Amino acid sequence: MVYEELQKTLERIGLSTNEAKVYLALLRLGSSKAGDVSKKSQVNRTTTYDTLERLLERGLVSFVVKDNRKWFEAVNPSMLTDFLGEREEEAKRIIPYLQRIYKSPGEKHDVTLYFGYKGVKSIFQDIIREGKPNCVMDSEGQFVDRLPYYAPHFIRQLEKKKIKVRHIVREGRNVSPSKTTEVRFVKKKTKSEAVFNIYGDKIAIIIWRDPPEAVMIHNKAVTDSVRDYFEMLWKAVGKRNH
């Protein structure tokens, strides 16, 4: 499939012309600064910045900060169907072609930032893809409140893949977990906007502002240390289920 066909298909799926051009440019470039993306996509610099912001909100782009500069990265094309479900079949058709031009980051980043609701959804889809037990701290029920249509789908996937979740929440919270979730409560007066998800070798910190933001830390040593803290807290609060 030629480049022009890929661009037109992305536009039919729901991207604007500039979004399709910038996304395709990032696939080919790998981790890049906005100026390089502008040159590769042949979209002017100002429009490229605006387009990257929209792709961040769609969850199709993430970024890391190096030397106080943002380096943007396209998400793996396999994730297109997570965000463009209404045209899922068309998205699936072009994914193999996009994979051929996708240049994954040569340098593995410990920290990746996500922005907006679709960016946050990519975190939850990563939890499903990993399939590892998930330890959750400081949730205030924001997930179900902010993503009421997606949350039941996510819970069904947890149950289908039998992913175990251990969830520590503040006393007084009304939680509606999956069948694979065990909940314990701690005495705590302060409400938290930051929720920790610890799974595999990753920590995802979701900050429930409007729009939400997320920080993904992919580092085994750091994750093991935070998981140890979770285990101590889990034992300390005993076996009080909701």
C-alpha positions as CSV (number, residue, x, y, z in Angstrom):
1,M,0.0,0.0,0.0
2,V,1.5,3.4,-1.0
3,Y,1.9,6.3,1.3
4,E,-0.9,8.3,-0.2
5,E,-3.3,5.4,0.3
6,L,-2.3,5.1,4.0
7,Q,-2.9,8.8,4.5
8,K,-6.3,8.7,2.9
9,T,-7.3,5.7,4.9
10,L,-6.3,7.4,8.1
11,E,-8.4,10.4,7.1
12,R,-11.4,8.1,6.5
13,I,-10.9,6.6,9.9
14,G,-11.1,10.0,11.5
15,L,-7.8,11.9,11.4
16,S,-7.5,15.3,9.7
17,T,-5.1,15.6,6.8
18,N,-2.4,17.2,8.9
19,E,-2.9,14.6,11.7
20,A,-2.4,11.8,9.2
21,K,0.7,13.5,7.7
22,V,2.3,14.1,11.2
23,Y,1.4,10.6,12.5
24,L,2.9,9.0,9.4
25,A,6.0,11.2,9.7
26,L,6.5,10.1,13.3
27,L,6.1,6.4,12.4
28,R,9.0,6.8,10.0
29,L,11.2,9.0,12.1
30,G,10.8,7.4,15.5
31,S,11.5,9.7,18.6
32,S,11.8,13.2,17.2
33,K,11.5,16.9,18.0
34,A,8.7,18.9,16.5
35,G,10.9,20.7,14.0
36,D,12.1,17.4,12.5
37,V,8.4,16.2,12.3
38,S,7.5,19.4,10.5
39,K,10.2,18.9,7.8
40,K,9.3,15.2,7.3
41,S,5.6,15.8,7.1
42,Q,5.9,19.0,5.1
43,V,3.5,20.7,7.5
44,N,4.6,24.1,8.7
45,R,6.1,24.3,12.2
46,T,3.2,26.1,14.0
47,T,0.6,23.8,12.5
48,T,2.8,20.8,13.4
49,Y,2.8,21.8,17.1
50,D,-1.0,22.2,17.1
51,T,-1.4,18.9,15.3
52,L,0.9,17.1,17.8
53,E,-1.2,18.5,20.7
54,R,-4.3,17.0,19.1
55,L,-2.6,13.7,18.5
56,L,-1.6,13.7,22.2
57,E,-5.2,14.2,23.2
58,R,-6.2,11.3,20.9
59,G,-3.7,9.1,22.5
60,L,-1.9,8.4,19.2
61,V,1.3,10.2,20.3
62,S,3.3,10.3,23.5
63,F,6.4,12.3,24.4
64,V,9.5,12.2,26.6
65,V,11.6,15.1,27.9
66,K,15.3,15.1,27.1
67,D,17.5,18.1,27.8
68,N,14.3,20.2,28.5
69,R,13.0,19.4,25.0
70,K,10.0,17.4,24.1
71,W,10.7,14.4,21.9
72,F,7.5,13.0,20.3
73,E,6.8,9.4,19.5
74,A,3.9,7.7,17.6
75,V,2.2,4.9,19.5
76,N,2.5,1.5,18.0
77,P,0.1,1.2,15.1
78,S,-1.4,-1.9,16.7
79,M,-3.1,0.4,19.2
80,L,-5.1,2.2,16.4
81,T,-8.1,0.0,17.0
82,D,-8.2,1.0,20.6
83,F,-8.9,4.6,19.7
84,L,-10.7,4.4,16.4
85,G,-13.1,1.6,17.1
86,E,-15.9,3.0,15.1
87,R,-13.9,2.2,11.9
88,E,-12.1,-0.8,13.4
89,E,-12.1,-3.0,10.3
90,E,-10.6,-0.3,8.1
91,A,-8.0,0.4,10.8
92,K,-7.1,-3.3,11.0
93,R,-6.6,-3.4,7.2
94,I,-3.8,-0.8,7.2
95,I,-2.0,-1.8,10.5
96,P,0.3,-4.3,8.8
97,Y,1.4,-1.6,6.3
98,L,1.9,1.0,9.1
99,Q,4.0,-1.6,11.0
100,R,6.4,-1.8,8.1
101,I,7.2,1.9,8.3
102,Y,7.0,2.2,12.1
103,K,10.4,3.0,13.6
104,S,10.2,2.0,17.3
105,P,12.3,4.1,19.6
106,G,15.8,2.7,19.6
107,E,16.4,4.1,23.1
108,K,14.1,2.6,25.7
109,H,12.7,5.4,27.9
110,D,12.2,5.0,31.7
111,V,9.5,7.7,31.7
112,T,6.8,8.4,29.1
113,L,4.1,11.1,29.4
114,Y,0.5,10.8,28.2
115,F,-2.2,13.5,27.9
116,G,-6.0,13.5,27.8
117,Y,-8.6,10.8,28.2
118,K,-7.5,8.7,25.2
119,G,-3.9,8.9,26.4
120,V,-5.0,7.6,29.8
121,K,-7.0,4.8,28.1
122,S,-3.8,3.6,26.5
123,I,-2.4,3.0,30.0
124,F,-5.4,0.8,30.8
125,Q,-5.1,-1.1,27.5
126,D,-1.4,-1.6,28.3
127,I,-2.5,-3.2,31.6
128,I,-4.7,-5.6,29.7
129,R,-1.9,-6.4,27.1
130,E,0.6,-7.1,29.9
131,G,-1.8,-9.4,31.6
132,K,0.2,-9.1,34.9
133,P,-1.3,-8.6,38.4
134,N,-2.1,-5.0,39.1
135,C,-1.6,-3.2,42.4
136,V,-3.6,0.0,42.7
137,M,-3.2,2.7,45.4
138,D,-5.2,5.9,46.1
139,S,-8.0,5.5,43.7
140,E,-11.0,7.7,44.5
141,G,-13.3,6.2,41.9
142,Q,-12.2,8.6,39.2
143,F,-11.8,5.9,36.6
144,V,-15.5,4.9,36.6
145,D,-16.7,8.5,37.0
146,R,-14.6,10.0,34.2
147,L,-14.7,7.0,31.8
148,P,-18.2,5.5,32.4
149,Y,-18.5,4.0,28.9
150,Y,-15.0,2.5,28.8
151,A,-14.8,1.3,32.4
152,P,-17.2,-1.7,32.0
153,H,-15.3,-2.8,28.9
154,F,-12.0,-2.6,30.8
155,I,-13.5,-4.6,33.7
156,R,-14.8,-7.3,31.4
157,Q,-11.3,-7.6,29.9
158,L,-9.8,-8.0,33.4
159,E,-12.2,-10.8,34.1
160,K,-11.8,-12.5,30.7
161,K,-8.0,-12.5,31.1
162,K,-8.3,-13.3,34.8
163,I,-6.0,-10.4,35.7
164,K,-5.8,-10.2,39.5
165,V,-6.1,-6.7,41.0
166,R,-5.4,-5.7,44.6
167,H,-6.8,-2.3,45.4
168,I,-6.1,-0.1,48.4
169,V,-8.6,2.7,48.8
170,R,-9.6,5.3,51.4
171,E,-12.3,4.2,53.9
172,G,-15.7,5.4,52.9
173,R,-15.2,5.0,49.2
174,N,-17.8,3.1,47.3
175,V,-15.9,0.9,44.8
176,S,-17.2,-1.4,42.1
177,P,-14.4,-3.7,41.3
178,S,-14.1,-6.6,38.9
179,K,-14.6,-10.2,40.0
180,T,-10.8,-10.6,40.0
181,T,-10.3,-7.7,42.4
182,E,-9.7,-7.7,46.2
183,V,-10.2,-4.4,48.0
184,R,-8.7,-3.3,51.3
185,F,-9.3,0.0,53.0
186,V,-7.0,2.5,54.9
187,K,-7.9,5.3,57.2
188,K,-7.1,8.4,55.4
189,K,-8.8,11.8,55.3
190,T,-7.0,13.4,52.4
191,K,-8.4,12.8,48.9
192,S,-5.9,12.0,46.2
193,E,-5.9,13.0,42.6
194,A,-3.0,10.7,41.7
195,V,-3.6,7.0,41.3
196,F,-0.8,4.4,41.2
197,N,-1.0,1.3,39.1
198,I,1.9,-1.1,39.6
199,Y,2.1,-4.0,37.1
200,G,4.9,-6.0,35.5
201,D,7.9,-3.8,35.4
202,K,5.8,-0.6,35.1
203,I,4.3,2.1,37.3
204,A,1.5,4.2,35.8
205,I,0.7,7.3,37.8
206,I,-2.6,8.8,36.6
207,I,-3.3,12.3,37.6
208,W,-7.1,12.9,37.4
209,R,-7.1,16.6,36.4
210,D,-9.3,17.8,33.6
211,P,-8.0,16.7,31.1
212,P,-6.1,13.9,32.9
213,E,-2.4,13.2,32.5
214,A,-0.4,10.1,33.1
215,V,3.3,9.2,33.8
216,M,4.5,5.8,32.8
217,I,7.7,4.6,34.5
218,H,9.2,1.5,32.9
219,N,12.0,0.5,35.3
220,K,12.2,-2.8,37.1
221,A,14.2,-1.6,40.1
222,V,11.9,1.4,40.7
223,T,8.8,-0.8,40.2
224,D,10.0,-3.5,42.6
225,S,10.7,-0.8,45.3
226,V,7.2,0.7,45.0
227,R,5.6,-2.8,44.9
228,D,7.5,-3.6,48.2
229,Y,5.9,-0.5,49.8
230,F,2.5,-1.6,48.5
231,E,3.0,-5.1,50.0
232,M,3.9,-3.6,53.4
233,L,0.8,-1.4,53.3
234,W,-1.4,-4.3,52.1
235,K,-0.4,-6.5,55.0
236,A,-0.8,-3.6,57.5
237,V,-4.4,-3.0,56.7
238,G,-5.4,-6.6,57.1
239,K,-8.1,-8.6,55.3
240,R,-11.0,-6.2,55.4
241,N,-12.9,-6.5,52.2
242,H,-15.6,-4.1,51.2
